[in-house]
Amino acid sequence: MREHYSDLKQLLSNTYSTPEEIDFVKSDNSALAEPENFMLGMLEKERDLACLWSSEKVKLKDEIGGIVLEAKATKLDTGYLELTYEFIGWGDYVNKLNAAEGTVL
């Protein structure tokens, strides 16, 4: 998982510069910090591995406001990478939808 995450992070970094890195174990359970328990920590939602490119910190293109790459576990030996793009104005759009809830746009 870490290898695939690092490969995709590097590809994105080649285009968008160095991201903000999030890699930590949430609990005080030091066993989950051990490399052999990496997937267990993610599976139990006690470990995060993600990186973020924000238009406030790096130059993004094509009206992109932010990019997030996250590693997720579904089993001890299975997981996936989630890549999310947020476009400039997305927050305003969501606020408009929430304000109009129960009405016709």
N, C-alpha and C positions, 0 to 999 in steps of 0.2 A: 504494500500500500504506500509506504513512504517513498519508495523508488518511483512509482507512477506519479505520485503527487509532486515530487521534486522535478520530474521531467516536464510535466505540464506547467508548473510554476516557472521553470526556466524559459520555456517557450513564450509564455506571457510576459515575462520580465524582459525578454529580448525586444519586445514591442513597446511595453508600457513602463519600463524602468523597475526599480526594486520596490516590492510591495511591503506593507506593514505585515509582520509575521505574528501569528497567534499559535503557540505550541506550548501547552501546559496541562498539568494534571490539577483538577479542581480540588480534590479532597486531600486530606492529610495522609491518605493511605500510600505510603512510599512504595509499596509493592507494585502499584499501578504505574509508577514512574519508570520501572525497569523495562528495558527494551523488549523482553520476551512477553510482557503483558500489554504491549501497545494496543493491540486489537481489543483485548478485554476492557481496557480503560475506555476506549471509544464506544464499545458495545454497551457498557454500563453508563454511558453519558458522563463519565468522570474525566475524560480527556478530550481536548480540542486540538485540532490541527487545521489551520486555515490561514489564508493570506488575503489581503485587501489592497486594491488599488483604488484610491479616491481621487476624483477630479480636483479636490481641494489641495491635494499633496503632489500629484503628478499630472502631466499632460496626457489626457486621453483623447480619443478621436471619435468622430461620428456621433456627437451628442451623447456620449457615454458619461454617466455621472459616477459610476463605480463598478468594480468587478470584484467578485468574491469567489475564491476557490476553497472548497472544504472537502476534507476526507470524512467519510461516514462508514460505519461498520454495520453489517446486517447479521453476521455470524462471526465466530472467532477466526474463520479463515476466508471470509467473504466480505467485500465492501465495495464502495463506489466513490467516485469523485463527483462533486456537484459544482458546476461552474455557472455562476449567475451574473448577468449583466443588468444593471439598472440604468435607465436612460434619464437624462436631465428632464425634469418636469414630472417624473413618475409620482413623487410625493404629492404634488398639487393635484394630479389626476386621481389618486386614491382618496385624497381629502374631498374632492368634488363628488366622487361616488358615495363616500360615507355620508356626506351632507344630504345627498339626494335619495338616500335609502328610504324606500317606501313611497317614492314618487316616480314619475316618468321623466326621463331625461329628454 
